[in-house]
Amino acid sequence: MTDGQIAAGEESGLTAAEQDVLDEIEEKNVDFVRLQFTDITGTVKNVSVPASQVEKAFEEGIWFDGSSIEGFVRIQESDMRLEPDPETFTVLPWRSNGDSASARLICDVMNTDGTPFEGGPRQVLKSVLADAEEMGYTVSIGPEPEFFLFEKDENGKATTTPHDSGGYFDLAPKDLASDVRREIIFTLERMGFEIEASHHEVADGQHEINFKYDDALSAADNIATFRAVVRAVAEQNDIHATFMPKPISAINGSGMHSHISLFDEDGNAFADADDDYNLSEVAYKFMGGVLNHAQAFTAVTNPTINSYKRLVPGYEAPVYIAWSDVNRSALIRVPDAAGASSRFEIRSPDPSCNPYLALAAVISAGLDGIENDADPGEAVSEDIYEFGEAEREEYGIDTLPGSLGEAVDALEEDEVITDALGEHVTEKFAQAKRADVADYKTHVSSWEEEKYLEKF
């Protein structure tokens, strides 16, 4: 940036990062910018503004009607403001050509008085991360979201017909979507993602793309962006991408395994080379907190009726609240990693979750474990799926909730998780989920029609 640009930025009240965004908008001929945020359920919302209005957005924010957003405010207090985060600026490759481009900025939601809105999911995560910082930690997350690619019918509607018949780590020609995956990866890389690996998953039409771990706020931003990119590229190829946890019966569902570690001024606070699992006392306490509050945060990490059709024995999804280094039936798995890479993997979350609220809930559980010296117990090496009830009781292994209703009950009874989410988010989130449960109870499914219509 030139001295003249710096002076202009200072005169206008812009930060250096905000001025850099304006410079990049001009350099890349961006004509529209999407100001993006999520509602409580995790649905991405956005308002597009001409590039000429971005400076005003930085200085004054962009006003919108919060009463029209799921879980925000009542109509009599509807005025809210979007405050763009300049660090999240990126050009959208699928909305750009040689003549013009579109870009995106992720926003924080603010009240009319300029204070952060307590019901904004990104603000909830920021508050939890501020608690971690007060304890001397930063949080790193490495998410692994899975998704399905399905064919469309002649009317352009999504089907559940897989786009390919590949299996785990298969190559073309069975993995017909490898070209689509490559296009998704190239798009993500152009948006600043560092892709570590991609592969076909176990089920037909199922895929996974892993991007490098990042600080927790950036990881949540990346998850929301990732889902948008996957859907956009799929649409360009006339197929449908879904992050629905269990779109087809009797096959594996889609998870979002999340690797987590804490860092302090000395490096990875989870690392201890003298431990059998390369984990420190801090790591075990954090793990204990996660296990202690798993039933409560499951409502947030697995927030749909359909989520609980994935969380059943037999399909590689965790059901049991335990930890292991080799056992993928346990909620937490400890990879064979040491030093800066020491971490553990939480296997229950699915990609339908609001990433900001999900990470906030899990991190708050772990921080509570550190504060209260939580004990995760011993590692379980046996296949817990093979345990009977007596064996599970002997090991002290509990289970995750079996339905969304049970999970919301557990959430509302857990003060640590509800305090982390805040009263507003807890209330609105629970209302939305209980409405889904009530709607589902009265719905007559095709399974019931096939099972009972001619029998009775």
C-alpha positions in Angstrom: 0.0 0.0 0.0 1.3 3.4 -0.9 1.7 6.3 1.6 -1.2 8.0 -0.2 -3.4 5.0 0.3 -2.5 4.8 4.0 -3.3 8.5 4.4 -6.6 8.0 2.6 -7.4 5.1 4.9 -6.6 7.0 8.0 -8.7 10.0 6.9 -11.7 7.8 6.2 -11.4 5.9 9.5 -10.6 2.6 7.7 -8.2 0.1 9.1 -5.3 -1.1 7.0 -7.1 -4.4 6.5 -10.2 -2.6 5.3 -8.3 -0.5 2.9 -6.6 -3.6 1.6 -10.0 -5.0 0.8 -11.0 -1.8 -1.1 -7.7 -2.0 -3.1 -8.3 -5.6 -4.0 -11.9 -4.9 -5.1 -10.5 -2.3 -7.5 -7.7 -4.5 -8.7 -9.9 -7.5 -9.4 -12.7 -5.5 -10.8 -15.3 -6.7 -8.3 -18.7 -5.2 -8.9 -20.8 -6.9 -6.2 -19.9 -8.1 -2.7 -22.0 -10.5 -0.7 -22.2 -9.7 3.0 -22.7 -13.1 4.6 -23.8 -14.4 8.1 -25.7 -17.4 9.4 -29.0 -17.7 11.3 -29.2 -19.9 14.4 -29.9 -23.1 12.4 -26.7 -22.5 10.4 -28.4 -21.4 7.1 -26.2 -18.9 5.3 -27.8 -15.6 4.7 -26.4 -12.8 2.6 -27.2 -9.4 1.2 -25.4 -8.2 -2.0 -24.1 -4.6 -2.2 -22.4 -2.8 -5.0 -18.7 -2.6 -4.6 -19.0 1.2 -4.2 -20.9 0.6 -0.9 -18.3 -1.6 0.8 -16.4 1.4 2.3 -19.7 2.6 3.8 -20.3 -1.0 5.1 -16.9 -0.9 6.9 -17.6 2.5 8.4 -21.3 2.4 9.2 -22.4 -1.2 8.7 -25.4 -2.4 6.7 -28.8 -2.4 8.3 -31.2 -5.3 7.9 -34.5 -6.6 9.4 -33.4 -9.1 12.2 -37.0 -10.2 12.8 -37.0 -12.0 9.4 -34.0 -14.2 10.4 -34.5 -17.5 12.2 -33.9 -17.1 15.9 -32.9 -13.5 15.9 -35.2 -10.8 17.3 -38.9 -9.8 17.5 -40.5 -7.4 15.0 -40.6 -4.5 17.5 -36.8 -4.7 17.8 -35.9 -5.6 14.2 -33.2 -3.1 13.3 -29.8 -4.8 13.2 -26.5 -4.1 11.6 -24.0 -6.2 9.7 -20.3 -5.4 10.4 -18.0 -7.0 7.7 -14.8 -8.7 8.9 -12.1 -7.6 6.4 -10.1 -10.8 7.1 -12.8 -12.9 5.4 -12.8 -11.1 2.0 -12.5 -13.5 -0.9 -13.4 -13.4 -4.6 -16.1 -16.0 -5.6 -14.5 -17.9 -8.5 -17.9 -19.3 -9.8 -19.3 -15.8 -9.9 -16.4 -14.2 -11.8 -15.3 -13.8 -15.3 -12.7 -11.8 -17.2 -14.7 -8.6 -17.1 -16.1 -8.5 -13.6 -16.1 -10.5 -10.3 -18.2 -11.0 -7.2 -16.7 -11.4 -3.7 -17.8 -12.2 -0.2 -17.3 -10.8 3.3 -18.4 -12.6 6.4 -20.1 -10.3 8.9 -20.7 -10.0 12.6 -24.3 -9.1 13.7 -24.5 -5.9 15.8 -27.3 -4.3 17.8 -28.4 -0.7 17.1 -26.2 0.6 19.9 -23.1 -0.9 18.3 -22.7 -3.8 20.7 -22.4 -7.4 19.4 -25.8 -9.2 19.1 -25.8 -12.1 21.7 -27.8 -14.3 19.3 -25.3 -14.1 16.5 -23.7 -17.5 16.1 -20.3 -16.1 15.2 -20.4 -13.9 18.3 -21.2 -16.9 20.5 -18.0 -18.7 19.2 -16.0 -15.5 19.7 -17.1 -15.3 23.3 -16.1 -18.9 24.0 -12.7 -18.3 22.3 -12.3 -15.2 24.5 -12.8 -17.5 27.6 -10.1 -19.8 26.2 -7.8 -16.9 25.7 -8.3 -15.8 29.3 -7.1 -19.3 30.3 -4.0 -18.8 28.1 -5.1 -20.9 25.1 -5.9 -20.6 21.4 -8.0 -23.4 19.8 -7.1 -25.2 16.5 -9.7 -27.2 14.6 -9.3 -29.5 11.7 -12.8 -30.4 10.3 -13.5 -33.3 7.9 -16.9 -32.6 6.4 -18.4 -35.4 4.2 -21.1 -35.0 1.6 -23.1 -36.8 -1.1 -23.4 -36.0 -4.8 -26.7 -37.1 -6.3 -28.2 -37.0 -9.8 -31.2 -34.7 -10.6 -34.4 -35.9 -12.3 -35.7 -34.6 -15.6 -37.3 -31.7 -13.8 -34.1 -30.6 -12.2 -35.1 -31.9 -8.7 -32.6 -33.6 -6.5 -32.9 -37.4 -6.2 -31.1 -39.9 -4.0 -29.5 -41.7 -7.0 -25.7 -41.5 -6.3 -23.7 -39.8 -9.0 -21.2 -42.7 -9.0 -20.8 -46.2 -7.6 -17.3 -45.8 -6.1 -16.2 -47.0 -2.7 -13.7 -45.9 -0.1 -10.6 -44.5 -1.8 -11.7 -45.8 -5.2 -10.3 -44.4 -8.4 -12.0 -43.6 -11.7 -13.9 -45.0 -13.6 -16.0 -46.0 -10.5 -15.4 -42.7 -8.9 -17.0 -40.7 -11.7 -17.1 -37.6 -9.5 -13.4 -37.2 -9.3 -13.5 -34.4 -11.8 -16.1 -32.6 -9.8 -14.1 -33.1 -6.6 -11.0 -31.7 -8.5 -13.1 -28.6 -9.6 -14.3 -28.1 -6.0 -10.7 -28.3 -4.8 -9.4 -25.8 -7.4 -12.2 -23.4 -6.4 -11.4 -23.7 -2.7 -7.7 -23.1 -3.4 -8.5 -20.0 -5.3 -10.4 -18.8 -2.2 -7.4 -19.4 0.0 -8.0 -22.9 1.3 -5.1 -25.3 1.8 -6.4 -28.7 0.8 -4.7 -31.6 2.5 -6.5 -34.6 0.9 -9.7 -35.7 -0.9 -11.1 -39.1 -1.5 -14.2 -41.1 -2.2 -15.9 -42.2 1.0 -17.5 -45.6 1.8 -20.9 -45.1 0.3 -21.9 -44.7 -3.3 -21.8 -41.0 -4.2 -20.1 -40.0 -0.9 -17.0 -37.8 -0.7 -14.6 -36.1 1.7 -12.3 -33.2 1.2 -10.0 -32.3 4.1 -8.6 -28.8 4.5 -5.8 -27.7 6.8 -6.6 -27.0 10.5 -7.0 -23.4 11.5 -7.9 -21.3 14.5 -11.5 -22.1 15.6 -13.1 -19.0 14.2 -11.5 -19.4 10.8 -12.4 -23.1 10.8 -16.1 -22.2 11.4 -15.9 -19.6 8.6 -14.3 -22.2 6.4 -16.9 -24.8 7.0 -19.7 -22.4 6.0 -17.7 -21.4 2.9 -16.9 -25.0 2.1 -20.6 -26.0 2.0 -21.4 -23.1 -0.3 -18.6 -23.9 -2.7 -19.5 -27.6 -2.9 -23.1 -26.8 -3.7 -22.2 -24.2 -6.2 -19.8 -26.4 -8.1 -22.2 -29.3 -8.0 -25.0 -27.1 -9.5 -22.6 -26.0 -12.3 -22.2 -29.7 -13.1 -26.0 -30.3 -13.0 -25.8 -32.6 -9.9 -26.9 -32.0 -6.4 -24.6 -31.9 -3.3 -26.1 -32.5 0.1 -24.7 -32.4 3.6 -27.8 -34.2 5.0 -26.4 -36.6 7.6 -28.2 -39.8 6.4 -29.8 -39.4 3.0 -30.1 -43.1 2.2 -31.1 -45.9 4.6 -28.8 -48.8 5.3 -25.5 -47.1 4.2 -23.0 -44.9 6.0 -24.1 -41.3 6.7 -22.0 -38.2 6.5 -20.1 -37.0 9.5 -17.8 -34.0 10.2 -15.1 -35.5 12.3 -13.2 -32.6 14.0 -9.6 -32.7 15.2 -9.0 -30.4 18.1 -6.0 -29.1 20.0 -5.1 -26.2 22.2 -2.0 -24.0 21.9 -0.4 -21.8 24.6 2.8 -19.7 24.7 4.9 -22.9 24.7 3.3 -24.5 21.7 0.8 -27.4 21.6 -0.7 -27.7 25.1 -2.0 -31.2 24.2 1.5 -32.6 23.6 3.4 -34.8 26.0 6.1 -37.0 24.5 6.3 -39.1 27.8 2.7 -40.2 27.6 1.7 -43.4 25.9 -0.8 -41.5 23.7 1.4 -38.4 23.4 -1.2 -36.4 25.3 -0.7 -33.9 28.1 -2.7 -33.6 31.4 -4.4 -30.6 29.8 -5.5 -32.7 26.9 -7.0 -35.4 29.2 -8.9 -32.8 31.2 -10.2 -31.2 28.0 -11.2 -34.7 26.8 -12.9 -35.4 30.1 -15.0 -32.2 29.7 -16.0 -33.2 26.2 -17.1 -36.6 27.4 -19.0 -35.2 30.4 -21.0 -32.8 28.3 -21.4 -34.9 25.1 -25.1 -35.6 25.6 -25.8 -31.9 25.9 -23.8 -30.6 23.0 -25.1 -33.3 20.7 -28.2 -31.2 20.1 -26.0 -28.6 18.6 -23.4 -30.8 16.7 -26.2 -33.1 15.4 -29.2 -30.7 15.1 -31.7 -32.5 12.8 -34.2 -35.3 13.0 -32.1 -37.1 10.4 -28.9 -36.7 12.4 -30.0 -39.5 14.7 -30.4 -42.0 11.8 -26.7 -41.7 11.3 -25.9 -42.1 15.1 -26.7 -45.8 15.2 -24.4 -48.8 15.6 -23.0 -50.5 12.5 -22.3 -47.6 10.2 -19.0 -46.2 11.6 -20.7 -43.4 13.5 -20.0 -43.1 17.2 -22.8 -43.9 19.6 -20.8 -44.5 22.8 -19.3 -41.9 25.1 -15.8 -43.1 25.5 -12.3 -42.6 24.0 -9.8 -44.8 22.2 -6.7 -44.7 20.0 -7.9 -47.4 17.6 -11.6 -47.8 18.2 -13.8 -45.9 15.8 -17.0 -46.8 17.7 -15.9 -44.4 20.4 -16.9 -40.8 20.5 -13.2 -39.7 20.7 -10.3 -41.2 18.8 -6.7 -40.3 19.5 -4.6 -40.4 16.2 -1.0 -41.6 16.2 0.5 -38.1 16.3 3.0 -36.3 18.5 4.5 -32.9 19.2 2.9 -30.1 17.3 0.4 -32.5 15.8 -0.9 -34.0 19.1 -4.6 -33.9 19.1 -7.8 -35.9 19.3 -10.7 -36.4 17.0 -14.3 -35.9 18.0 -16.3 -38.2 15.7 -20.0 -37.3 16.4 -20.6 -34.0 14.7 -22.3 -34.0 11.3 -22.1 -31.4 8.5 -25.7 -30.1 8.9 -24.7 -28.3 12.1 -24.2 -24.6 12.6 -20.4 -24.6 12.7 -20.1 -21.6 15.0 -22.5 -23.0 17.6 -21.2 -26.6 17.3 -17.5 -25.5 17.9 -18.6 -23.2 20.7 -20.4 -26.0 22.5 -17.6 -28.5 22.1 -14.9 -26.0 23.1 -16.8 -24.8 26.2 -17.2 -28.4 27.3 -13.5 -29.0 27.0 -12.6 -25.8 28.9 -15.0 -26.8 31.7 -13.0 -30.0 31.9 -9.8 -28.2 32.3 -11.3 -25.9 35.0 -12.7 -28.8 36.9 -10.0 -31.5 36.5 -12.3 -33.8 34.5 -11.2 -37.4 34.2 -11.9 -39.1 30.8 -11.2 -42.6 32.2 -9.2 -45.3 30.5 -9.0 -45.8 26.8 -11.4 -48.5 25.4 -9.6 -50.7 22.9 -12.4 -53.2 22.4 -15.2 -52.8 19.8 -17.9 -51.2 21.9 -20.5 -52.2 19.3 -19.9 -55.8 20.4 -20.5 -55.0 24.1 -23.7 -56.0 25.9 -25.4 -53.7 28.3 -23.6 -55.3 31.3 -20.2 -54.7 29.7 -21.0 -51.1 29.0 -22.0 -50.6 32.6 -18.8 -52.3 33.8 -16.8 -49.8 31.7 -19.0 -46.9 32.7 -19.9 -46.2 29.0 -23.0 -44.1 28.4 -24.6 -43.4 25.0 -25.3 -40.3 23.0 -29.0 -39.3 22.8 -31.1 -41.4 20.5 -33.2 -38.7 19.1 -33.3 -34.9 18.6 -35.9 -34.6 21.4 -33.7 -36.4 23.9 -30.7 -34.3 22.8 -32.6 -31.0 23.4 -33.7 -32.2 26.8 -30.0 -32.9 27.7 -29.0 -29.5 26.3 -31.4 -27.6 28.4 -30.3 -29.4 31.6 -26.6 -28.6 31.1 -25.6 -25.2 32.5 -22.1 -25.2 31.0 -23.3 -25.6 27.4 -26.3 -23.3 27.8 -24.2 -20.6 29.4 -21.7 -20.9 26.5 -24.5 -20.5 24.0 -26.3 -17.8 26.0 -29.9 -17.5 27.0 -31.1 -16.1 23.7 -29.5 -18.8 21.5 -30.5 -21.6 23.8 -34.1 -20.6 23.9 -34.4 -19.9 20.2 -32.5 -23.0 19.2 -34.5 -25.3 21.5 -37.8 -23.8 20.2 -36.8 -24.4 16.6 -35.7 -28.0 17.3 -38.8 -28.8 19.3 -40.9 -27.5 16.5 -39.1 -30.0 14.2 -39.8 -32.8 16.6 -43.5 -32.0 16.8 -43.8 -31.8 13.1 -42.0 -35.1 12.6 -44.3 -36.8 15.1 -47.4 -36.0 13.0 -45.8 -36.8 9.7 -46.8 -40.1 8.0 -43.7 -41.5 6.1 -43.5 -43.6 3.0 -42.1 -46.4 5.2 -45.3 -46.4 7.3 -47.4 -46.5 4.1 -45.4 -49.4 2.7 -45.5 -51.2 6.1 -49.1 -50.8 7.2 -51.4 -49.5 4.4 -52.3 -52.9 3.0 -51.6 -54.9 6.1 -54.3 -53.4 8.3 
